[in-house]
C-alpha cells in the first residue's frame, strides 16, 4: 500500500453483522453466533495474505486461457471458459473467515457462483462422497516434486448453502494475492480449505489429502473444534 493511501480492506469499528449484509445475500450461520471468534483466534481488521509462496503464472489466469473443470466420479466431465463461467447464475454470501494461523476476519461479503449451482451441471456417481479441489498454483511437495495445489473435504461440506466460488470480495474483484480471479469460500472450515486460484473440482470416493493435509494439517479443519492439525486435541482425522 502506498504511503497515505487508504487500505480499502481495513475494517473500522465493530465487525459487520448480518444486519449489514446485502438483502439478497445468504447469511452464513456462524455469523449469528453470540461469540463469532473460535477458541484461540483473534479478530483482524485487515485481510492478511498467506499462501505457499509459489504463485500461478499470470498467463494461466487470463480470460482467454483460464479454464475450470469438474471431473472424477461424474458421468461426463465439464469444462468452462472464463466467459462461460461468468454466465452462470450468481449469488452473494455473508460470512466470517478463520485462518489456521489464528486470525479471524469477520463480516465478508462474497459474490460468485455457488457450489450448489456448480453441481447442477454434472451427474455425480453414487459413490462420490468427497471432493479434491484443484488450484492453479504449484505446490512443492513435502517429500519432493511439485504439482498443482489441492485441498480436500467431504462433499456435504462443499455443498453447504453458504459455499461458493467467489470472484468479488466486499464489492471488489478479488486481487491476485487473495486468490483472484476465482477462489473457493468454505466458511465453516479453516481458510486453507477456501482454495485460492481455483481451477476445478475432482469428485472422489475417498478422502484424499491435499497439499497442507499431506503436511500434517487436519483432514477436515473445523475452527470451532480447533482442528488445526491431523493429530491434535481437536480430533483425529
Backbone torsions as a table, in degrees:
resi	resn	phi	psi	omega
1	UNK	NA	131.7	179.6
2	UNK	-69.5	150.3	179.5
3	UNK	-58.0	129.6	178.3
4	UNK	84.6	-6.7	-179.9
5	UNK	-88.6	134.2	-177.9
6	UNK	-71.6	135.1	174.1
7	UNK	-78.5	108.9	-174.9
8	UNK	-69.2	-15.3	179.6
9	UNK	-95.9	-2.8	179.1
10	UNK	-74.2	125.5	179.8
11	UNK	-90.9	122.9	176.3
12	UNK	-95.1	137.0	174.5
13	UNK	76.2	-160.1	-179.0
14	UNK	-62.0	154.5	179.1
15	UNK	-67.3	149.0	175.3
16	UNK	-56.3	142.4	178.9
17	UNK	-108.8	168.2	176.8
18	UNK	-54.6	-29.4	178.7
19	UNK	-68.5	-19.0	178.6
20	UNK	-88.5	-8.9	-175.1
21	UNK	-72.0	155.0	173.2
22	UNK	-55.5	144.1	-174.8
23	UNK	-59.5	-29.6	-177.2
24	UNK	-89.6	-1.0	-175.3
25	UNK	-76.4	143.9	169.2
26	UNK	-78.5	131.0	-176.9
27	UNK	-94.9	120.1	175.9
28	UNK	-65.9	129.8	-173.7
29	UNK	-56.0	-33.5	-176.7
30	UNK	-65.3	-21.1	178.6
31	UNK	-72.1	-11.4	178.7
32	UNK	-96.1	1.3	177.0
33	UNK	-65.4	148.4	175.8
34	UNK	-61.9	-42.5	173.4
35	UNK	-113.8	110.4	-174.1
36	UNK	-87.3	-1.7	-176.7
37	UNK	-107.8	117.3	-179.8
38	UNK	-64.4	167.4	-178.3
39	UNK	-58.3	139.3	177.5
40	UNK	62.7	22.6	171.5
41	UNK	-111.2	161.5	173.4
42	UNK	-140.1	149.4	-177.6
43	UNK	-73.4	136.5	168.7
44	UNK	-110.2	142.6	175.4
45	UNK	-90.4	-10.2	179.6
46	UNK	-98.7	-168.5	173.2
47	UNK	-130.3	89.0	-175.7
48	UNK	-61.3	153.8	178.7
49	UNK	-109.1	119.3	178.7
50	UNK	-139.0	137.6	175.6
51	UNK	-165.1	-172.1	-178.6
52	UNK	-75.6	-13.8	-176.1
53	UNK	92.8	-6.8	178.2
54	UNK	-111.1	105.7	-173.8
55	UNK	-95.1	156.4	177.7
56	UNK	-68.9	155.8	175.9
57	UNK	-67.8	136.1	-176.6
58	UNK	-57.8	-34.8	-177.2
59	UNK	-65.7	-25.8	178.5
60	UNK	-71.2	-20.4	-173.8
61	UNK	-100.3	1.1	178.6
62	UNK	-72.7	148.7	-175.4
63	UNK	-56.9	-30.0	-177.4
64	UNK	-81.5	-14.6	-178.9
65	UNK	-109.0	-36.3	-174.7
66	UNK	-54.5	136.3	175.6
67	UNK	-138.4	152.5	178.3
68	UNK	-133.2	128.6	-173.3
69	UNK	-124.4	148.9	169.0
70	UNK	-115.8	124.4	-172.6
71	UNK	-145.0	-173.0	179.9
72	UNK	89.9	-129.5	-174.4
73	UNK	-83.7	65.3	176.3
74	UNK	-129.1	153.2	180.0
75	UNK	-65.1	-41.3	178.0
76	UNK	-139.6	124.5	176.2
77	UNK	-62.0	154.7	179.5
78	UNK	-126.2	141.0	174.4
79	UNK	-134.1	134.3	178.0
80	UNK	-117.2	144.6	164.3
81	UNK	-82.2	171.6	177.7
82	UNK	-60.8	-42.8	-179.8
83	UNK	-63.2	-42.8	179.2
84	UNK	-65.7	-40.7	179.8
85	UNK	-64.3	-39.1	-180.0
86	UNK	-67.7	-18.3	179.7
87	UNK	-84.3	-7.7	179.9
88	UNK	-71.7	153.4	177.0
89	UNK	-55.5	141.4	-174.0
90	UNK	-111.8	159.7	179.3
91	UNK	-145.9	163.7	175.0
92	UNK	-121.1	144.4	-179.9
93	UNK	-129.4	135.4	172.0
94	UNK	-107.3	119.6	-171.7
95	UNK	-153.7	158.7	171.3
96	UNK	-92.9	159.4	179.4
97	UNK	-129.7	130.0	-177.9
98	UNK	-122.8	118.5	-179.3
99	UNK	-92.5	143.6	179.4
100	UNK	-62.8	-19.8	177.6
101	UNK	-80.6	8.2	166.1
102	UNK	92.4	14.2	170.4
103	UNK	-107.0	152.4	176.9
104	UNK	-129.7	128.7	174.1
105	UNK	-107.6	116.1	-172.1
106	UNK	-96.5	142.1	171.6
107	UNK	76.4	55.3	176.3
108	UNK	-95.3	139.1	172.6
109	UNK	-109.7	117.7	-179.1
110	UNK	-110.0	147.6	173.9
111	UNK	-134.8	141.3	179.5
112	UNK	170.3	-142.1	-176.9
113	UNK	-114.3	124.7	-176.2
114	UNK	-68.6	153.4	176.2
115	UNK	-65.0	-29.8	177.6
116	UNK	-69.4	-29.6	174.3
117	UNK	-71.2	-42.2	179.5
118	UNK	-54.6	-45.2	-173.4
119	UNK	-67.2	-19.4	179.3
120	UNK	-67.3	-17.2	-171.6
121	UNK	-98.3	5.0	174.0
122	UNK	-136.5	158.5	172.4
123	UNK	-106.3	109.1	-178.3
124	UNK	-74.3	144.4	170.8
125	UNK	-76.6	150.7	-174.1
126	UNK	-58.2	-28.6	-176.3
127	UNK	-80.6	-3.5	179.7
128	UNK	-72.6	112.1	-177.4
129	UNK	-125.2	-11.6	-176.6
130	UNK	-137.2	163.9	172.8
131	UNK	-126.3	150.7	170.0
132	UNK	-121.3	108.2	-176.3
133	UNK	-86.3	131.7	-175.9
134	UNK	-108.3	147.0	-177.5
135	UNK	-130.6	164.2	-176.6
136	UNK	-79.4	-19.8	-178.6
137	UNK	-77.9	148.5	177.3
138	UNK	-87.1	140.5	179.6
139	UNK	-119.5	119.3	175.9
140	UNK	-74.3	125.8	-172.7
141	UNK	-66.5	151.8	177.1
142	UNK	-67.7	-19.6	-179.1
143	UNK	-120.4	26.1	177.5
144	UNK	99.9	157.9	178.9
145	UNK	80.9	177.7	177.9
146	UNK	-147.9	157.6	179.2
147	UNK	-162.2	169.7	175.5
148	UNK	-61.1	140.8	-178.8
149	UNK	-65.4	142.1	179.2
150	UNK	-138.6	161.2	168.3
151	UNK	-148.0	152.7	-172.8
152	UNK	-119.0	157.8	174.2
153	UNK	-169.1	159.9	174.6
154	UNK	-65.0	148.6	-179.0
155	UNK	-59.0	-37.9	-177.1
156	UNK	-67.9	-32.2	174.1
157	UNK	-68.3	-42.3	179.6
158	UNK	-59.9	-32.6	-175.3
159	UNK	-98.9	15.9	174.9
160	UNK	-61.0	154.0	-174.5
161	UNK	-63.7	-22.0	-177.0
162	UNK	-100.6	22.4	-178.5
163	UNK	-110.4	141.0	-178.8
164	UNK	-159.1	164.6	167.5
165	UNK	-96.1	111.5	-169.9
166	UNK	-101.7	142.0	171.6
167	UNK	-118.7	-5.0	172.4
168	UNK	-132.3	152.2	178.1
169	UNK	-135.5	122.8	-178.4
170	UNK	50.4	41.8	173.1
171	UNK	83.9	3.5	-179.5
172	UNK	-124.8	148.8	174.7
173	UNK	-55.2	140.8	179.7
174	UNK	-69.7	122.2	-179.2
175	UNK	-71.4	163.5	-176.3
176	UNK	-55.0	-43.2	-174.9
177	UNK	-67.1	-18.0	177.6
178	UNK	-104.3	13.3	173.6
179	UNK	105.0	7.7	178.0
180	UNK	-67.2	151.8	16.8
181	UNK	-85.0	-13.4	-176.0
182	UNK	-145.6	130.7	174.8
183	UNK	-134.2	152.9	174.7
184	UNK	-79.2	147.0	174.9
185	UNK	-129.3	115.9	178.3
186	UNK	-123.2	86.2	-169.7
187	UNK	-60.8	-29.2	-174.3
188	UNK	-78.7	-6.6	-179.7
189	UNK	-120.1	160.6	176.1
190	UNK	-53.3	151.8	-168.6
191	UNK	-66.6	-15.8	177.0
192	UNK	-66.3	-20.9	176.1
193	UNK	-75.3	-18.2	179.0
194	UNK	-86.1	74.5	-168.4
195	UNK	-53.8	128.3	172.3
196	UNK	-76.0	158.5	173.4
197	UNK	50.8	45.0	-174.2
198	UNK	-60.7	140.1	179.2
199	UNK	-128.9	-6.8	178.6
200	UNK	166.3	174.6	-179.6
201	UNK	-134.5	130.4	173.0
202	UNK	-108.1	125.0	179.0
203	UNK	-91.1	130.7	-170.9
204	UNK	-133.9	164.3	175.9
205	UNK	-99.2	-3.7	177.9
206	UNK	-127.7	154.3	180.0
207	UNK	-87.9	92.5	-174.5
208	UNK	-89.3	121.7	-178.0
209	UNK	-63.3	140.5	175.1
210	UNK	-90.2	-157.9	-173.1
211	UNK	-62.0	-60.0	-177.1
212	UNK	-69.4	-30.5	178.7
213	UNK	-65.9	-38.1	175.4
214	UNK	-64.6	-26.6	179.2
215	UNK	-86.1	2.3	175.7
216	UNK	115.7	-4.3	176.7
217	UNK	-70.8	156.8	-175.0
218	UNK	-62.3	147.1	-179.3
219	UNK	-70.4	-25.1	178.0
220	UNK	-106.7	-62.6	176.2
221	UNK	87.9	49.3	177.2
222	UNK	-83.1	115.1	-178.1
223	UNK	-66.4	-25.0	-178.7
224	UNK	-77.2	-15.4	173.1
225	UNK	-107.3	4.1	-178.0
226	UNK	52.0	49.4	179.0
227	UNK	-87.0	73.0	-177.7
228	UNK	-82.3	-43.6	-172.4
229	UNK	-125.2	161.0	-171.3
230	UNK	-57.4	-42.8	-176.7
231	UNK	-122.3	70.2	-177.2
232	UNK	-117.7	175.8	178.9
233	UNK	-67.7	-16.4	-179.9
234	UNK	-76.2	2.3	179.4
235	UNK	121.1	153.8	179.4
236	UNK	-87.9	-174.0	-176.0
237	UNK	-75.6	NA	NA
